[in-house]
């Protein structure tokens, strides 16, 4: 009986510390790019340490790259196109690719949000992380958890 309890404890430890599967909305990636001190940047550092697995379809990845490469984004952050390329390479190394085999469109008001939702559903994400929770309200009906970066960081720190 003692070994069964020990095995359950080991399984719980593995479950508790397994990486959370998350789809990060583009606004979270931009916020991480803009500030090293915020919850968004901390999420990417958690991903680098294996605590979070960012899930990313090709369309979502290209959206990240397009927004980070915009002149206004780069001016606001002081980053160059080379910095963007470096960040994208680092993200590609830690993200898990998601193939889109089914679509939900049209459900949300923004096509970019639809891509995030589809990545979450197809990748079996535990949550979508965004600063625009209200934009994803219709997704709640599909059982998708939508949460802010600050909320997910608090959960990971407990």
Number of C-alpha atoms within 10 A of each C-alpha: 5 7 8 9 10 11 11 12 12 12 12 12 11 11 11 11 13 13 17 21 21 27 31 28 24 23 17 24 21 18 18 19 23 19 13 12 10 15 20 28 20 17 26 23 15 18 20 17 12 15 17 22 23 28 26 27 22 14 16 24 19 13 17 22 19 13 17 27 19 12 13 11 17 18 11 10 15 11 16 15 14 10 15 20 14 12 16 16 11 13 19 15 10 17 20 17 15 19 14 16 10 10 14 13 12 9 15 17 12 11 12 14 19 20 23 25 28 24 29 26 23 16 22 15 19 16 21 28 26 24 19 15 13 11 14 23 15 13 20 10 9 11 11 19 18 24 18 19 23 17 12 19 15 10 9 16 7 5
